[in-house]
Amino acid sequence: MTWNNILVTKEENIAILTINRPKVLNALNYDTVMEIGQAMEQLEADPEVRVIIITGAGDRAFVAGADIVYMSGLTPLQARDFARKGQLVLNKIENLAKPVIAAINGFALGGGCELAMACDIRVASENAKLGQPEVNLGIMAGFGGTQRLTRLVNPGWAKEILFTADQYDAQTALSIGLVNHVVPADQLLDFCRDLARRIARRGPVAVRLTKEAVNEGLEMDLDKALAHEADLFGVLFSTEDRKEGIAAFMEKRKPEFQGK
């Protein structure tokens, strides 16, 4: 499919989705959000793709936020619809059956920070800036920022980020757990590709169910979450990948997983 606002490329078992609006620092308007959602559905259904990397075009921004020019003309009902559509797309990313890595190559503000938080792993370049500046505009985070941020960092940090509209450098984001790694800008995509390859070599069904166990377990009490983990653990013993993985270990060779 041809996209107007994003680019999708594939490298073996890895897909790279690039938000491609560099003239507006990859800001998210309605069409861009919808294209991201459509692309995610296609990539989830593609058996060749095991890991997805999301990044922004150019060297200044991952996503600098929602498109303010677009939002300036919204009615209250349209604004609510835009927020809900954005939440649904980010929920899709968060619950995708495949791991998603955010390669944060510059500004990740507002909707950009929210997009990064919906990904499973966040890697920031040294020049990255993260934040939720919505209150500067008299509005608030609407793509899940008030909820995911509190789950990723402690509530005190989340409230400070949301209340002040300040921008935080990559090292600060690392120190509070908002990102996993900080790397030089010219090494960002290579680092993310290497990380994606390491994940792609593992049992894809096992990785998918591990993601499910983590995500769903966060919404359960511990006893229910442990029972859910045990159920998924048992399910994996019905897969061909489990047979291959254990056989490869016993035979001292690398496994050749088929995702079955």
Phi, psi and omega in degrees: 000144177266132182249152177267334189237354179224162173236140177232123177233158179234139176230099185057243183266012184242134173250141176242118177256121182246122172287120194244066175226058188298333181295336177242029178054037175061030180299149185266115167255182184302312184297320180295316178301316180295320179295321177299315179297317179296318180296321179297320177298318179295317182290326177296325182277348183279113184293341180282337184269126179247335180218145181238137174248132175248132178214180179244152179288148179083185183244014182252329188214140163286289168211120185281358178137186172288154182287107185294323178299316177298314184291336185297336182260007184280142169281166177306318180291321177295322178296318178297318179297319178298316178298316181294320178297316178299318179298317181296319179293317179292325173299321178300316179297313183299323185256011178303147182285008180225148179294144179234128181249131174267120174260096190272099190259034180151221182295129171231084188241148177055239179301334177290319175294321178295320176298314179299320181293335178285343179281160183285323183224138181240126177239125184248142170284160183299335181266008182291148174229130182238149178173172178235088187271015188302323184294342172299334182259004182078016177236192181222168176302135184231356179256026178104004185298323181291341183259312182290323181298318179294330179280335182271320180239170182291157185302326179297314177295317181301315181293321178298315180298316183287325184279325188272335187066016180289156173260140184241135181285171187297321182292322176295316178301322178294317185293333181260002176088013179283331174233158181272322186217153170234128183224160175303146185304320184284356179248001189301305184293323177297319178298315181293322177298316179298317177298317180296319179297319180297322177289318184296336180283346181276171180297115186296325178291320178297319178296317181298314182287332174296316177299318178298317181297318180294308184297312183286328179295331179297336182262006182244162168286166189300317182298317179293322180294321178294321177296319178297318177301315180297321178299313181294322176303316178295319179303320183296338179285357175264359188264154174292328179299323178296317178298316181294317182298315180289321178298316180297321178296314182294327182267003177056051177223169178281136180288152176242086184284143180246358180074034181230000000 
